[in-house]
Amino acid sequence: MSQPTNDAHEVKVDRRRLRTRSALIGAGQRLFAARSIDGVTIDDIVAAADVAKGSFYNHFDDKESLAGAIVDLVQGDCEREVASANLDVTDPASRVARAMAALIRYARAHPDRYRSMVSLSKRRTNIEAPINAGLRRDIAAGLDVGQFSGITLQGGMLTVFGLIATAVEYLSATRARSAPPEVAREMAFILLRALGVSTRRAQSIAEKAVADLFPEPADEDDHLGGAI
């Protein structure tokens, strides 16, 4: 019987390393979504990942480096979701509404990922953080062309942060009975009104954003039919 080649052995090792790293990140996401970083130990993480403790240190220096990897991973996911939702969309109000709907959709699909990122990230409410550059541009553009009014750039960004966090927490931390599209539509409408967009236009933009980003009907189990 022939012996496995070095290349085959390296591929097998790489796959095993990737599985271990993925298990550690998944365990970290679940634990950090439920507790603060100070409330989670490395023993907790390796137990949840079902890997040896020594394996942890093959991938991360400490739990803070694992937390950093999780934040970078999920923020990258969120940036791609928003970029995809706003591809070829130039209208600032539409971009903001679609960004909210995209993040609600992502958080609903990946609650542990999103909540762990929010729990761990100290940059989410920093308006100068690189992850918030796109939102900063959209709010500034809306103010420049008069779509948004009665707010400052800072106030607009804090409004976006607060409303997205509230909607996501409602959907992921409780057994919400309203369908995610309903929540996204209402929260996008409220956000646009808070930014100074007229009622009729805010309603139209919010409805289109949700129709585009939630094209499939909600499952009956997720839908009760009522406002949040």
FIKOLZA-1660 file (N, C-alpha, C; in steps of 0.1 Angstrom, whole numbers, plus 5000, padded with zeros to 4 digits):
% residues 228
   i   px   py   pz ch aa at
   1 5009 4988 5000  A  M  N
   1 5000 5000 5000  A  M CA
   1 5009 5012 5000  A  M  C
   2 5006 5022 4991  A  S  N
   2 5014 5034 4991  A  S CA
   2 5012 5043 5002  A  S  C
   3 5023 5050 5006  A  Q  N
   3 5022 5059 5017  A  Q CA
   3 5016 5072 5012  A  Q  C
   4 5008 5080 5020  A  P  N
   4 5003 5093 5016  A  P CA
   4 5015 5102 5013  A  P  C
   5 5013 5110 5003  A  T  N
   5 5023 5120 5000  A  T CA
   5 5024 5131 5010  A  T  C
   6 5035 5139 5010  A  N  N
   6 5036 5150 5019  A  N CA
   6 5025 5160 5017  A  N  C
   7 5022 5162 5004  A  D  N
   7 5011 5172 5001  A  D CA
   7 4998 5168 5006  A  D  C
   8 4995 5155 5005  A  A  N
   8 4982 5150 5011  A  A CA
   8 4982 5151 5026  A  A  C
   9 4993 5149 5032  A  H  N
   9 4994 5150 5047  A  H CA
   9 4992 5165 5051  A  H  C
  10 4998 5174 5043  A  E  N
  10 4997 5188 5047  A  E CA
  10 4982 5193 5045  A  E  C
  11 4976 5188 5034  A  V  N
  11 4962 5191 5032  A  V CA
  11 4953 5187 5044  A  V  C
  12 4956 5174 5048  A  K  N
  12 4948 5169 5060  A  K CA
  12 4950 5177 5072  A  K  C
  13 4963 5181 5075  A  V  N
  13 4966 5189 5087  A  V CA
  13 4959 5202 5086  A  V  C
  14 4960 5209 5074  A  D  N
  14 4953 5222 5072  A  D CA
  14 4938 5221 5074  A  D  C
  15 4932 5211 5069  A  R  N
  15 4918 5209 5071  A  R CA
  15 4914 5207 5086  A  R  C
  16 4923 5200 5093  A  R  N
  16 4920 5198 5107  A  R CA
  16 4922 5211 5115  A  R  C
  17 4932 5218 5111  A  R  N
  17 4934 5232 5117  A  R CA
  17 4923 5241 5115  A  R  C
  18 4918 5241 5103  A  L  N
  18 4906 5249 5099  A  L CA
  18 4894 5245 5107  A  L  C
  19 4892 5232 5109  A  R  N
  19 4880 5227 5116  A  R CA
  19 4881 5232 5131  A  R  C
  20 4893 5230 5136  A  T  N
  20 4896 5234 5150  A  T CA
  20 4893 5249 5152  A  T  C
  21 4899 5257 5143  A  R  N
  21 4897 5272 5144  A  R CA
  21 4883 5276 5143  A  R  C
  22 4876 5269 5133  A  S  N
  22 4862 5272 5131  A  S CA
  22 4854 5268 5144  A  S  C
  23 4857 5257 5150  A  A  N
  23 4850 5253 5162  A  A CA
  23 4852 5263 5174  A  A  C
  24 4864 5268 5175  A  L  N
  24 4868 5277 5185  A  L CA
  24 4860 5291 5183  A  L  C
  25 4860 5295 5171  A  I  N
  25 4853 5308 5168  A  I CA
  25 4838 5306 5170  A  I  C
  26 4832 5295 5166  A  G  N
  26 4818 5292 5168  A  G CA
  26 4815 5292 5183  A  G  C
  27 4823 5285 5190  A  A  N
  27 4821 5285 5205  A  A CA
  27 4822 5299 5211  A  A  C
  28 4832 5306 5207  A  G  N
  28 4833 5320 5212  A  G CA
  28 4821 5328 5208  A  G  C
  29 4816 5327 5196  A  Q  N
  29 4804 5335 5192  A  Q CA
  29 4793 5332 5201  A  Q  C
  30 4790 5319 5204  A  R  N
  30 4779 5315 5212  A  R CA
  30 4781 5320 5227  A  R  C
  31 4793 5319 5232  A  L  N
  31 4795 5323 5246  A  L CA
  31 4795 5338 5248  A  L  C
  32 4802 5345 5238  A  F  N
  32 4802 5360 5239  A  F CA
  32 4789 5366 5236  A  F  C
  33 4780 5359 5229  A  A  N
  33 4767 5365 5226  A  A CA
  33 4759 5365 5239  A  A  C
  34 4762 5355 5248  A  A  N
  34 4754 5354 5260  A  A CA
  34 4760 5360 5272  A  A  C
  35 4773 5362 5272  A  R  N
  35 4780 5367 5284  A  R CA
  35 4791 5378 5279  A  R  C
  36 4795 5386 5289  A  S  N
  36 4806 5395 5286  A  S CA
  36 4819 5387 5285  A  S  C
  37 4829 5393 5279  A  I  N
  37 4842 5386 5277  A  I CA
  37 4848 5382 5291  A  I  C
  38 4846 5391 5301  A  D  N
  38 4851 5387 5314  A  D CA
  38 4844 5375 5321  A  D  C
  39 4832 5372 5316  A  G  N
  39 4825 5361 5321  A  G CA
  39 4827 5348 5314  A  G  C
  40 4836 5348 5305  A  V  N
  40 4840 5336 5297  A  V CA
  40 4854 5333 5299  A  V  C
  41 4857 5320 5302  A  T  N
  41 4871 5315 5304  A  T CA
  41 4875 5307 5292  A  T  C
  42 4888 5305 5290  A  I  N
  42 4893 5297 5280  A  I CA
  42 4888 5283 5282  A  I  C
  43 4887 5278 5294  A  D  N
  43 4882 5265 5297  A  D CA
  43 4867 5264 5291  A  D  C
  44 4859 5274 5293  A  D  N
  44 4846 5275 5288  A  D CA
  44 4846 5273 5273  A  D  C
  45 4855 5280 5266  A  I  N
  45 4856 5280 5252  A  I CA
  45 4860 5267 5246  A  I  C
  46 4870 5261 5252  A  V  N
  46 4874 5248 5246  A  V CA
  46 4864 5237 5249  A  V  C
  47 4857 5238 5261  A  A  N
  47 4847 5228 5264  A  A CA
  47 4835 5230 5254  A  A  C
  48 4831 5242 5251  A  A  N
  48 4821 5244 5241  A  A CA
  48 4825 5240 5227  A  A  C
  49 4838 5242 5224  A  A  N
  49 4842 5238 5210  A  A CA
  49 4846 5223 5209  A  A  C
  50 4847 5216 5221  A  D  N
  50 4850 5202 5222  A  D CA
  50 4864 5200 5215  A  D  C
  51 4873 5208 5220  A  V  N
  51 4887 5206 5215  A  V CA
  51 4896 5206 5228  A  V  C
  52 4909 5201 5226  A  A  N
  52 4918 5202 5237  A  A CA
  52 4923 5216 5240  A  A  C
  53 4926 5219 5253  A  K  N
  53 4929 5232 5256  A  K CA
  53 4942 5236 5249  A  K  C
  54 4951 5227 5247  A  G  N
  54 4964 5231 5240  A  G CA
  54 4961 5235 5226  A  G  C
  55 4950 5230 5220  A  S  N
  55 4947 5234 5206  A  S CA
  55 4943 5249 5205  A  S  C
  56 4938 5254 5216  A  F  N
  56 4934 5268 5216  A  F CA
  56 4946 5277 5213  A  F  C
  57 4957 5274 5219  A  Y  N
  57 4969 5282 5218  A  Y CA
  57 4976 5280 5205  A  Y  C
  58 4972 5270 5197  A  N  N
  58 4978 5269 5184  A  N CA
  58 4972 5279 5174  A  N  C
  59 4961 5285 5179  A  H  N
  59 4953 5295 5170  A  H CA
  59 4952 5309 5176  A  H  C
  60 4952 5310 5189  A  F  N
  60 4950 5323 5196  A  F CA
  60 4959 5324 5208  A  F  C
  61 4963 5337 5210  A  D  N
  61 4972 5339 5222  A  D CA
  61 4964 5339 5235  A  D  C
  62 4952 5344 5234  A  D  N
  62 4944 5345 5246  A  D CA
  62 4929 5347 5241  A  D  C
  63 4920 5349 5251  A  K  N
  63 4906 5350 5247  A  K CA
  63 4904 5364 5240  A  K  C
  64 4912 5374 5243  A  E  N
  64 4911 5387 5237  A  E CA
  64 4914 5386 5222  A  E  C
  65 4924 5377 5218  A  S  N
  65 4927 5376 5204  A  S CA
  65 4916 5368 5197  A  S  C
  66 4910 5359 5204  A  L  N
  66 4898 5352 5198  A  L CA
  66 4887 5362 5196  A  L  C
  67 4885 5370 5206  A  A  N
  67 4874 5381 5205  A  A CA
  67 4877 5390 5193  A  A  C
  68 4889 5394 5191  A  G  N
  68 4893 5402 5180  A  G CA
  68 4890 5396 5167  A  G  C
  69 4893 5383 5166  A  A  N
  69 4891 5376 5154  A  A CA
  69 4876 5375 5151  A  A  C
  70 4868 5373 5161  A  I  N
  70 4853 5372 5159  A  I CA
  70 4848 5386 5155  A  I  C
  71 4852 5397 5161  A  V  N
  71 4847 5410 5157  A  V CA
  71 4851 5413 5143  A  V  C
  72 4863 5410 5139  A  D  N
  72 4868 5413 5125  A  D CA
  72 4860 5404 5115  A  D  C
  73 4857 5392 5119  A  L  N
  73 4850 5383 5110  A  L CA
  73 4835 5388 5108  A  L  C
  74 4829 5391 5119  A  V  N
  74 4814 5395 5118  A  V CA
  74 4813 5409 5112  A  V  C
  75 4822 5418 5115  A  Q  N
  75 4821 5431 5109  A  Q CA
  75 4823 5430 5094  A  Q  C
  76 4833 5421 5090  A  G  N
  76 4835 5419 5076  A  G CA
  76 4822 5414 5069  A  G  C
  77 4815 5404 5076  A  D  N
  77 4803 5399 5071  A  D CA
  77 4793 5410 5069  A  D  C
  78 4791 5419 5079  A  C  N
  78 4781 5429 5079  A  C CA
  78 4784 5439 5068  A  C  C
  79 4797 5443 5067  A  E  N
  79 4801 5452 5056  A  E CA
  79 4797 5447 5042  A  E  C
  80 4799 5434 5040  A  R  N
  80 4796 5428 5027  A  R CA
  80 4781 5427 5025  A  R  C
  81 4773 5424 5036  A  E  N
  81 4759 5424 5035  A  E CA
  81 4754 5438 5031  A  E  C
  82 4758 5448 5037  A  V  N
  82 4754 5462 5034  A  V CA
  82 4758 5466 5020  A  V  C
  83 4771 5463 5017  A  A  N
  83 4776 5467 5003  A  A CA
  83 4767 5460 4992  A  A  C
  84 4764 5447 4995  A  S  N
  84 4756 5440 4985  A  S CA
  84 4742 5446 4984  A  S  C
  85 4736 5449 4995  A  A  N
  85 4723 5455 4995  A  A CA
  85 4722 5469 4988  A  A  C
  86 4733 5476 4989  A  N  N
  86 4733 5489 4983  A  N CA
  86 4741 5490 4970  A  N  C
  87 4743 5479 4964  A  L  N
  87 4750 5479 4951  A  L CA
  87 4742 5487 4941  A  L  C
  88 4748 5497 4935  A  D  N
  88 4742 5505 4924  A  D CA
  88 4731 5514 4930  A  D  C
  89 4729 5515 4943  A  V  N
  89 4720 5524 4950  A  V CA
  89 4727 5537 4954  A  V  C
  90 4723 5548 4949  A  T  N
  90 4730 5561 4953  A  T CA
  90 4722 5570 4962  A  T  C
  91 4709 5568 4962  A  D  N
  91 4700 5577 4971  A  D CA
  91 4704 5575 4985  A  D  C
  92 4708 5585 4993  A  P  N
  92 4712 5583 5007  A  P CA
  92 4701 5577 5016  A  P  C
  93 4689 5582 5014  A  A  N
  93 4678 5577 5023  A  A CA
  93 4676 5562 5020  A  A  C
  94 4676 5558 5007  A  S  N
  94 4674 5544 5004  A  S CA
  94 4686 5536 5009  A  S  C
  95 4698 5541 5008  A  R  N
  95 4710 5533 5013  A  R CA
  95 4709 5531 5028  A  R  C
  96 4705 5541 5036  A  V  N
  96 4704 5539 5050  A  V CA
  96 4693 5529 5054  A  V  C
  97 4681 5530 5047  A  A  N
  97 4670 5520 5050  A  A CA
  97 4674 5506 5046  A  A  C
  98 4681 5505 5035  A  R  N
  98 4685 5491 5030  A  R CA
  98 4696 5486 5039  A  R  C
  99 4705 5494 5044  A  A  N
  99 4715 5490 5054  A  A CA
  99 4709 5484 5066  A  A  C
 100 4699 5491 5071  A  M  N
 100 4692 5486 5083  A  M CA
 100 4685 5473 5080  A  M  C
 101 4678 5472 5069  A  A  N
 101 4671 5459 5066  A  A CA
 101 4682 5448 5064  A  A  C
 102 4693 5451 5058  A  A  N
 102 4703 5441 5056  A  A CA
 102 4709 5436 5069  A  A  C
 103 4711 5445 5078  A  L  N
 103 4717 5441 5091  A  L CA
 103 4707 5433 5099  A  L  C
 104 4694 5437 5099  A  I  N
 104 4684 5429 5106  A  I CA
 104 4683 5415 5100  A  I  C
 105 4683 5414 5087  A  R  N
 105 4683 5401 5080  A  R CA
 105 4695 5393 5084  A  R  C
 106 4707 5398 5085  A  Y  N
 106 4719 5391 5089  A  Y CA
 106 4718 5387 5103  A  Y  C
 107 4714 5396 5112  A  A  N
 107 4713 5393 5126  A  A CA
 107 4703 5382 5129  A  A  C
 108 4692 5382 5121  A  R  N
 108 4682 5372 5123  A  R CA
 108 4687 5358 5119  A  R  C
 109 4695 5358 5108  A  A  N
 109 4700 5345 5103  A  A CA
 109 4712 5340 5111  A  A  C
 110 4719 5350 5117  A  H  N
 110 4731 5346 5125  A  H CA
 110 4731 5353 5139  A  H  C
 111 4722 5350 5147  A  P  N
 111 4720 5358 5160  A  P CA
 111 4733 5358 5169  A  P  C
 112 4739 5346 5170  A  D  N
 112 4751 5345 5179  A  D CA
 112 4762 5353 5173  A  D  C
 113 4764 5352 5160  A  R  N
 113 4775 5360 5154  A  R CA
 113 4773 5375 5157  A  R  C
 114 4761 5380 5154  A  Y  N
 114 4759 5394 5155  A  Y CA
 114 4759 5399 5169  A  Y  C
 115 4753 5392 5178  A  R  N
 115 4753 5396 5192  A  R CA
 115 4767 5395 5198  A  R  C
 116 4775 5385 5194  A  S  N
 116 4788 5385 5200  A  S CA
 116 4796 5397 5195  A  S  C
 117 4795 5401 5182  A  M  N
 117 4802 5412 5177  A  M CA
 117 4798 5425 5184  A  M  C
 118 4785 5427 5187  A  V  N
 118 4780 5438 5194  A  V CA
 118 4785 5438 5208  A  V  C
 119 4785 5427 5215  A  S  N
 119 4790 5426 5228  A  S CA
 119 4805 5429 5229  A  S  C
 120 4812 5424 5220  A  L  N
 120 4827 5426 5220  A  L CA
 120 4832 5439 5215  A  L  C
 121 4825 5444 5205  A  S  N
 121 4831 5456 5198  A  S CA
 121 4829 5469 5206  A  S  C
 122 4840 5476 5206  A  K  N
 122 4840 5489 5212  A  K CA
 122 4840 5500 5202  A  K  C
 123 4839 5496 5189  A  R  N
 123 4840 5505 5178  A  R CA
 123 4826 5508 5172  A  R  C
 124 4816 5501 5176  A  R  N
 124 4803 5501 5169  A  R CA
 124 4797 5516 5170  A  R  C
 125 4798 5522 5182  A  T  N
 125 4793 5536 5183  A  T CA
 125 4803 5547 5182  A  T  C
 126 4815 5543 5176  A  N  N
 126 4825 5553 5173  A  N CA
 126 4822 5558 5159  A  N  C
 127 4818 5570 5157  A  I  N
 127 4814 5574 5143  A  I CA
 127 4826 5576 5134  A  I  C
 128 4838 5576 5140  A  E  N
 128 4850 5577 5132  A  E CA
 128 4856 5564 5128  A  E  C
 129 4850 5553 5134  A  A  N
 129 4856 5539 5131  A  A CA
 129 4855 5536 5116  A  A  C
 130 4865 5529 5111  A  P  N
 130 4864 5525 5097  A  P CA
 130 4852 5518 5093  A  P  C
 131 4846 5509 5102  A  I  N
 131 4834 5502 5098  A  I CA
 131 4822 5511 5096  A  I  C
 132 4823 5523 5101  A  N  N
 132 4811 5532 5100  A  N CA
 132 4813 5542 5089  A  N  C
 133 4824 5541 5081  A  A  N
 133 4827 5551 5071  A  A CA
 133 4816 5552 5061  A  A  C
 134 4810 5541 5056  A  G  N
 134 4799 5541 5047  A  G CA
 134 4787 5548 5052  A  G  C
 135 4783 5545 5064  A  L  N
 135 4772 5552 5070  A  L CA
 135 4774 5567 5072  A  L  C
 136 4786 5570 5076  A  R  N
 136 4790 5584 5078  A  R CA
 136 4788 5591 5064  A  R  C
 137 4793 5585 5054  A  R  N
 137 4791 5592 5040  A  R CA
 137 4777 5593 5037  A  R  C
 138 4769 5583 5039  A  D  N
 138 4754 5584 5035  A  D CA
 138 4747 5594 5043  A  D  C
 139 4750 5595 5056  A  I  N
 139 4743 5605 5064  A  I CA
 139 4747 5619 5060  A  I  C
 140 4760 5621 5058  A  A  N
 140 4765 5634 5053  A  A CA
 140 4759 5638 5040  A  A  C
 141 4758 5628 5030  A  A  N
 141 4753 5631 5017  A  A CA
 141 4738 5635 5018  A  A  C
 142 4731 5628 5027  A  G  N
 142 4716 5631 5029  A  G CA
 142 4715 5645 5035  A  G  C
 143 4723 5649 5043  A  L  N
 143 4723 5663 5049  A  L CA
 143 4726 5673 5038  A  L  C
 144 4736 5670 5030  A  D  N
 144 4741 5679 5020  A  D CA
 144 4730 5682 5010  A  D  C
 145 4722 5672 5006  A  V  N
 145 4712 5674 4995  A  V CA
 145 4699 5677 5001  A  V  C
 146 4698 5678 5014  A  G  N
 146 4685 5682 5021  A  G CA
 146 4675 5671 5023  A  G  C
 147 4679 5658 5020  A  Q  N
 147 4670 5647 5023  A  Q CA
 147 4668 5645 5038  A  Q  C
 148 4679 5647 5046  A  F  N
 148 4678 5646 5060  A  F CA
 148 4679 5660 5066  A  F  C
 149 4671 5663 5077  A  S  N
 149 4671 5676 5082  A  S CA
 149 4668 5675 5097  A  S  C
 150 4671 5686 5104  A  G  N
 150 4669 5687 5119  A  G CA
 150 4678 5679 5127  A  G  C
 151 4689 5674 5122  A  I  N
 151 4698 5665 5129  A  I CA
 151 4712 5669 5125  A  I  C
 152 4722 5665 5133  A  T  N
 152 4736 5666 5130  A  T CA
 152 4741 5653 5125  A  T  C
 153 4752 5653 5119  A  L  N
 153 4758 5640 5115  A  L CA
 153 4760 5630 5126  A  L  C
 154 4764 5635 5137  A  Q  N
 154 4766 5627 5149  A  Q CA
 154 4752 5621 5154  A  Q  C
 155 4742 5630 5155  A  G  N
 155 4729 5626 5159  A  G CA
 155 4723 5616 5150  A  G  C
 156 4725 5618 5137  A  G  N
 156 4720 5608 5127  A  G CA
 156 4726 5594 5128  A  G  C
 157 4739 5594 5130  A  M  N
 157 4746 5581 5132  A  M CA
 157 4742 5574 5145  A  M  C
 158 4741 5582 5156  A  L  N
 158 4737 5576 5168  A  L CA
 158 4722 5570 5167  A  L  C
 159 4714 5577 5160  A  T  N
 159 4700 5572 5158  A  T CA
 159 4700 5559 5150  A  T  C
 160 4709 5558 5140  A  V  N
 160 4710 5546 5133  A  V CA
 160 4715 5534 5142  A  V  C
 161 4725 5537 5149  A  F  N
 161 4731 5527 5158  A  F CA
 161 4720 5522 5168  A  F  C
 162 4713 5532 5174  A  G  N
 162 4703 5528 5184  A  G CA
 162 4692 5520 5179  A  G  C
 163 4686 5524 5167  A  L  N
 163 4675 5517 5162  A  L CA
 163 4678 5503 5157  A  L  C
 164 4690 5502 5151  A  I  N
 164 4694 5488 5146  A  I CA
 164 4696 5479 5158  A  I  C
 165 4703 5484 5168  A  A  N
 165 4705 5476 5180  A  A CA
 165 4692 5472 5187  A  A  C
 166 4683 5481 5187  A  T  N
 166 4670 5477 5193  A  T CA
 166 4663 5467 5185  A  T  C
 167 4662 5468 5172  A  A  N
 167 4655 5459 5164  A  A CA
 167 4662 5445 5165  A  A  C
 168 4675 5445 5164  A  V  N
 168 4682 5432 5165  A  V CA
 168 4680 5425 5178  A  V  C
 169 4681 5433 5189  A  E  N
 169 4679 5427 5202  A  E CA
 169 4665 5421 5203  A  E  C
 170 4655 5428 5198  A  Y  N
 170 4642 5423 5199  A  Y CA
 170 4640 5410 5191  A  Y  C
 171 4646 5409 5180  A  L  N
 171 4645 5397 5172  A  L CA
 171 4654 5385 5176  A  L  C
 172 4665 5388 5182  A  S  N
 172 4674 5377 5185  A  S CA
 172 4674 5373 5200  A  S  C
 173 4671 5382 5209  A  A  N
 173 4671 5379 5223  A  A CA
 173 4658 5375 5229  A  A  C
 174 4647 5377 5221  A  T  N
 174 4634 5373 5226  A  T CA
 174 4628 5364 5216  A  T  C
 175 4618 5357 5219  A  R  N
 175 4610 5349 5210  A  R CA
 175 4600 5358 5202  A  R  C
 176 4606 5366 5194  A  A  N
 176 4597 5376 5187  A  A CA
 176 4587 5369 5178  A  A  C
 177 4575 5374 5179  A  R  N
 177 4564 5368 5171  A  R CA
 177 4561 5376 5158  A  R  C
 178 4566 5388 5157  A  S  N
 178 4565 5396 5145  A  S CA
 178 4575 5391 5135  A  S  C
 179 4572 5390 5122  A  A  N
 179 4582 5385 5112  A  A CA
 179 4593 5395 5110  A  A  C
 180 4605 5391 5108  A  P  N
 180 4616 5400 5106  A  P CA
 180 4613 5411 5095  A  P  C
 181 4607 5408 5084  A  P  N
 181 4604 5418 5074  A  P CA
 181 4595 5429 5080  A  P  C
 182 4585 5425 5088  A  E  N
 182 4577 5436 5094  A  E CA
 182 4585 5445 5103  A  E  C
 183 4594 5439 5111  A  V  N
 183 4602 5447 5120  A  V CA
 183 4611 5456 5112  A  V  C
 184 4617 5450 5101  A  A  N
 184 4626 5458 5093  A  A CA
 184 4619 5470 5087  A  A  C
 185 4607 5467 5082  A  R  N
 185 4599 5478 5075  A  R CA
 185 4596 5489 5085  A  R  C
 186 4591 5485 5096  A  E  N
 186 4587 5496 5106  A  E CA
 186 4599 5503 5111  A  E  C
 187 4610 5496 5114  A  M  N
 187 4621 5503 5120  A  M CA
 187 4628 5512 5109  A  M  C
 188 4628 5507 5097  A  A  N
 188 4634 5516 5086  A  A CA
 188 4626 5528 5084  A  A  C
 189 4613 5527 5085  A  F  N
 189 4604 5539 5084  A  F CA
 189 4606 5549 5096  A  F  C
 190 4607 5543 5108  A  I  N
 190 4610 5552 5119  A  I CA
 190 4623 5559 5118  A  I  C
 191 4633 5551 5113  A  L  N
 191 4647 5557 5111  A  L CA
 191 4646 5569 5102  A  L  C
 192 4640 5567 5090  A  L  N
 192 4639 5577 5080  A  L CA
 192 4632 5589 5085  A  L  C
 193 4621 5587 5093  A  R  N
 193 4614 5598 5099  A  R CA
 193 4622 5606 5109  A  R  C
 194 4630 5598 5117  A  A  N
 194 4639 5605 5126  A  A CA
 194 4650 5613 5120  A  A  C
 195 4653 5609 5107  A  L  N
 195 4663 5617 5100  A  L CA
 195 4657 5628 5092  A  L  C
 196 4644 5630 5093  A  G  N
 196 4638 5642 5087  A  G CA
 196 4631 5639 5073  A  G  C
 197 4631 5626 5069  A  V  N
 197 4624 5623 5056  A  V CA
 197 4609 5624 5058  A  V  C
 198 4602 5628 5048  A  S  N
 198 4587 5630 5049  A  S CA
 198 4581 5616 5051  A  S  C
 199 4569 5616 5057  A  T  N
 199 4562 5604 5060  A  T CA
 199 4559 5596 5048  A  T  C
 200 4554 5602 5037  A  R  N
 200 4551 5594 5025  A  R CA
 200 4563 5588 5019  A  R  C
 201 4574 5596 5018  A  R  N
 201 4586 5591 5012  A  R CA
 201 4593 5580 5020  A  R  C
 202 4593 5582 5033  A  A  N
 202 4599 5572 5043  A  A CA
 202 4592 5559 5041  A  A  C
 203 4578 5560 5040  A  Q  N
 203 4571 5547 5039  A  Q CA
 203 4574 5540 5026  A  Q  C
 204 4575 5548 5015  A  S  N
 204 4578 5542 5002  A  S CA
 204 4592 5535 5002  A  S  C
 205 4601 5542 5007  A  I  N
 205 4615 5537 5007  A  I CA
 205 4616 5525 5016  A  I  C
 206 4610 5525 5028  A  A  N
 206 4611 5514 5037  A  A CA
 206 4604 5502 5031  A  A  C
 207 4593 5503 5024  A  E  N
 207 4586 5492 5018  A  E CA
 207 4594 5486 5007  A  E  C
 208 4601 5494 4999  A  K  N
 208 4609 5489 4988  A  K CA
 208 4621 5482 4993  A  K  C
 209 4627 5488 5003  A  A  N
 209 4639 5481 5009  A  A CA
 209 4636 5467 5014  A  A  C
 210 4625 5466 5021  A  V  N
 210 4621 5453 5026  A  V CA
 210 4617 5443 5015  A  V  C
 211 4610 5448 5005  A  A  N
 211 4606 5440 4994  A  A CA
 211 4618 5434 4987  A  A  C
 212 4628 5442 4985  A  D  N
 212 4640 5438 4978  A  D CA
 212 4649 5428 4987  A  D  C
 213 4649 5431 5000  A  L  N
 213 4659 5423 5008  A  L CA
 213 4652 5411 5015  A  L  C
 214 4639 5411 5016  A  F  N
 214 4632 5400 5021  A  F CA
 214 4621 5395 5011  A  F  C
 215 4626 5390 5000  A  P  N
 215 4617 5386 4989  A  P CA
 215 4608 5375 4992  A  P  C
 216 4612 5366 5001  A  E  N
 216 4604 5354 5003  A  E CA
 216 4594 5357 5014  A  E  C
 217 4582 5351 5014  A  P  N
 217 4572 5353 5024  A  P CA
 217 4577 5347 5037  A  P  C
 218 4574 5353 5049  A  A  N
 218 4578 5348 5062  A  A CA
 218 4572 5335 5064  A  A  C
 219 4579 5326 5071  A  D  N
 219 4573 5313 5076  A  D CA
 219 4562 5316 5086  A  D  C
 220 4552 5308 5086  A  E  N
 220 4540 5310 5095  A  E CA
 220 4545 5310 5109  A  E  C
 221 4555 5302 5112  A  D  N
 221 4560 5301 5126  A  D CA
 221 4566 5314 5131  A  D  C
 222 4571 5322 5121  A  D  N
 222 4577 5335 5125  A  D CA
 222 4567 5347 5124  A  D  C
 223 4555 5344 5120  A  H  N
 223 4546 5355 5117  A  H CA
 223 4533 5354 5125  A  H  C
 224 4530 5365 5132  A  L  N
 224 4518 5366 5139  A  L CA
 224 4509 5377 5133  A  L  C
 225 4516 5387 5128  A  G  N
 225 4508 5398 5121  A  G CA
 225 4505 5409 5131  A  G  C
 226 4514 5417 5135  A  G  N
 226 4512 5428 5144  A  G CA
 226 4524 5436 5144  A  G  C
 227 4523 5448 5148  A  A  N
 227 4535 5457 5149  A  A CA
 227 4543 5452 5161  A  A  C
 228 4556 5457 5161  A  I  N
 228 4564 5454 5173  A  I CA
 228 4560 5463 5185  A  I  C
% end
